[in-house]
Amino acid sequence: MPIIAISRGSFSRGREVAEKTAALLGHRCISREVLLEASQLFNIPELKLTRAIHDAPSLLGRNQKKYVAFIRTALLREVQWDNVVYHGFAGHFFLQGISCALKVRIFSDLEARVREEMKREGVTAEKAESMLKKDDEERRKWGLSLYGMDTSDPALYDMLLHLGTLTVDDAAHLIAAAAARPSFQTTPECRQRLNDLVLAAQVESVLIDEFPLIRVTAENGEASIRITTGLSIHSLLLEKPKIVEKVERLAIELGGAEKVRVSFDHPL
C-alpha cells in the first residue's frame, strides 16, 4: 500500500480525515511524531522545529533551512516503509516525485473554518478570520521561499477534496479507494527513489550546519554533494582537499552513503 500525505489549512478537519483514512486502511497515522523524531535525532527543541514549518521565512532566517532539512529527514525516514498516513504541513513538498505517495489536499470554505476556530479558540469571527488568513499567507510564503511552490497550486496534489457536502467519512473512503489503485502501489522503482531521497536528506542534515549552501542528491547509495563555499578561487584551491575529505567522511559515517561525489560551485 502507498504512503498517503494529507495537506490541509488550519481548521479544515484534515486531521479527522487522516485519522479516519488510517483506521480504514489499518495504517499508522502520524503528524507531530515527525517533529518529535527530528527533535530527538538532531537535539533541537520541538518548538524551534514547529516554528520552522509554520512561520514565514523572514522570521527565522538561516536556521529555518537547517531545521526544515531535519524535519524532512525525519519525515522521509518515517514513511520509508509505507503503510502510513501523514497529515501536516510540507509533506507534499518533501514527497514530490514519489509515485507511490498519494498527495491529498483537504480544504473547506472560509466561513466553515472561521466557525471552527471560533469554537476551539473562543475568539470573535473577525479575529478568527484574521488569524486564518495570516496563517494561510505565511504558509504560502513558506512554500514559495523554500521550494518555489505555492501550497494552493493544485499541481502539487493527486486529489483535492472539498469538505462541505462531502463529509469527513466520505473523504476518508475516497482516499482509501484511491490508495488501492495500481497507480499508487509501491514498486521497486518507487522504493529505490524513496531510499535515494532518504539518503540525500540524511547527508544534507549532517552537513548543512557547516555548509549551509549545499545541495545533495543520491542514486543507488551514492551521494552527489554540491557545495557553495563563498571562498575565493585561490582559497578554494588550498582548502578543497580538506573540505572533500571531511565531507566524504561525514557523509559516509553519519549520513549512510556508500559512495560520495563532491563538487563545488564557482565562487562569486
Protein Blocks (a to p, Z undefined) as FASTA:
>chain_A
ZZddddddehklmmmmmmmmmmmnopacdfklmmmmmmmmnopafklmmmmmmmcfklnm
mmlmmmmmmmmmmmmmmmmngoiacedehklmmmgoiaklccddddddfklmmmmmmmmn
opafklmmmmmmmmmmmmmmmmmmmnopafklmklpmbdcddfkbcfklmmmmmmmmmmp
mklpccfklmmmmmmmmmmmmmmmmmmmmmmpacdddeehiacddddehpafklmmmmmm
mmmmmmmmmmmmmnopabdcddddddZZ
